[in-house]
Structures are given as C-alpha cells and as structure tokens.
C-alpha cells in the first residue's frame, strides 16, 4: 500500500506542478488592452528596427497571434518604451504615456540597464513601486526577468554576475507581489545551452548580445504568449 501511494505521488507531482504554473496565466477578456512596458528591447520591437535585423517585432507577433487564437475578443496590443530607460523612468512615464492608453494588462520587460547603472535597493523599491502604481489602477501586471548582455551560456559574459543578481531581485519581487511572470533570463540561458554550442557572444537570439534579432523576437513573443489563455 505504501509503495502504491509513493508511486502515485511521483505521478501526481509533475501534474500538480503544471497546474500551478497554468494557474498563473492571465485569462484574456473581451477588449483587453495589453501594453508592453520597457526599454530599447521593446522600443525596437514596436518600431521593428533595425531593419537589417528585425522584420517583425515581438509586439506585432503577439497581436497577430492573439487575433487568430482569440478572434472574438478584440485584443489590442501596444507598447511604451525608450532606449536606455531604467525602472524609475518607467514610473515617470505612467501618468503621461501609460495610463492614458487605458491598458488592462501591462507586461514589464526591463532590467539590463538597471543592472549596470542602479543600486540594488533602488531597483527593488522602484520595481515594487511600479507594480503598486499599476495595481492601484486595477491593471493586471505581468513581470518579466531581464534577458542578456552577451549570449555565452557559461556565465562568462562581462555583466553576467550583475544580471543574475538583478534577475533574482525581480524573482523575489514577483513572489512578494504574487504576479504572473515570464522568467526570460532562465529561458534565454536554457536556449543558449541548447543552441549555442560554440558559446558565441551574439548571433543566436541577438545581433549584438543585447538587442534581439528576428529569432529573438519570435522567441520572446512565444514566451510572452505563454502567459495568456
């Protein structure tokens, strides 16, 4: 009997884990407005630039996909982003650039600039404040972890230690605020390990180690779409 329950537990654990993960998805409703908020990564996705590297940004891929998968809901996808921005600058844009668009869902994708320029405590408190400000407006927040400055998969990119530390802060804030999330940092590292056998600095998901190429745009779009149902 004990052996039976032990076997049953081993069978159920992955299923329960999958259920728990699915429960963090955001159920889309009619006329939802999804806004991606970030820095140059999202700015270039929305502008679909540079043209030599990007033919379709992740924001448009998300829009076109949701038009097909949820045709009756009329979902609108938008973005607010500026190259070089850090979290305090996102907060400064809320009243003028974010709230007037009346988003019902905001996906925050930022952190690479912060990791290289901000104090950890400033980053943490600013991110908490940003989420609070959005939630005060009854906006559903989806938080992403940062991605990359260099695509080597063995931790030898110059800024990896800083990036990992700030990604961990994001994970702690995600847990404290209990918001759905995309752990893009973990997804990127796993992808490099599987698809970057020569451990190159760039050319896998980015064209310069940081900014996404077409493959990166498709990859990020697919990760973003996993958070919606």
Secondary structure, 3 states (H helix, E strand, C coil): CHHHHHHHHHHHHHHHHHHHHHCCCECCCCCCEEEEEECHHHHHHHHCCCCCCCCCCHHHHHHHHHHHHCCCCCCEEEEEECCCCCHHHHHHHHHHHHHHHCCCEEEEECCHHHHHHCCHHHHHHHHHHHHHHHHHCCCEEEEECCCCCCCCCCCCCCCHHHHHHHHHHHHHHHHHHCCEEECHHHHHHHHHHHHCCCCCCCCCCECCCCCECHHHHHHHHHHHHCCEC
